[in-house]
């Protein structure tokens, strides 16, 4: 546990010495976390949640295509 705290302090010192690198690192993490949570929200609402119908597994899609016959 002691080495973990030493590594955290060392990392914090290095980020403090190079503020440009720290800003880019934090910005990259923020964009990545935001994009991941946005994609999960869309996937969750579109693919993972059940449909708002009674017995959604019994829904059927019917369709018919008309083909024009060439003369």
C-alpha positions in Angstrom: 0.0 0.0 0.0 2.9 2.3 0.7 4.2 2.0 -2.9 0.8 2.8 -4.2 0.8 6.2 -2.4 4.4 6.8 -3.5 3.3 6.2 -7.1 0.3 8.5 -6.8 2.5 11.3 -5.3 5.1 10.8 -8.0 2.4 11.0 -10.7 0.9 14.1 -9.2 4.3 15.8 -9.1 5.0 15.0 -12.7 1.6 16.3 -13.8 2.2 19.5 -11.7 5.6 20.0 -13.5 4.0 19.7 -17.0 0.6 21.5 -16.9 0.1 21.2 -20.7 0.4 17.5 -20.6 -1.9 17.3 -17.6 -4.5 19.4 -19.3 -4.4 17.3 -22.4 -4.6 14.1 -20.3 -7.6 15.4 -18.3 -9.4 16.6 -21.4 -8.8 13.3 -23.2 -10.3 11.4 -20.2 -13.3 13.7 -20.0 -14.1 13.3 -23.7 -13.7 9.5 -23.5 -15.8 9.1 -20.5 -18.5 11.4 -21.9 -18.6 9.6 -25.3 -18.7 6.2 -23.6 -21.6 7.2 -21.4 -23.5 8.7 -24.3 -23.1 5.6 -26.5 -24.2 3.4 -23.6 -27.3 5.5 -23.1 -28.3 5.2 -26.7 -27.6 1.4 -26.8 -29.4 0.9 -23.6 -32.5 2.8 -24.7 -32.6 1.3 -28.2 -31.4 -2.3 -27.8 -31.5 -3.3 -24.2 -34.8 -2.0 -22.8 -37.9 -4.0 -23.4 -40.5 -2.5 -25.8 -43.3 -0.6 -24.1 -46.0 -3.1 -25.2 -47.8 -5.9 -23.6 -46.1 -9.2 -24.6 -43.5 -7.6 -27.0 -42.2 -11.1 -28.0 -45.5 -11.6 -29.8 -45.2 -8.6 -32.1 -45.0 -9.4 -35.8 -43.9 -7.3 -38.7 -45.9 -7.8 -41.9 -45.0 -6.4 -45.3 -45.6 -6.9 -48.9 -43.7 -5.8 -52.0 -45.3 -5.2 -55.3 -43.1 -6.1 -58.3 -43.9 -4.5 -61.6 -43.9 -7.1 -64.4 -42.1 -6.0 -67.5 -44.0 -6.3 -70.8 
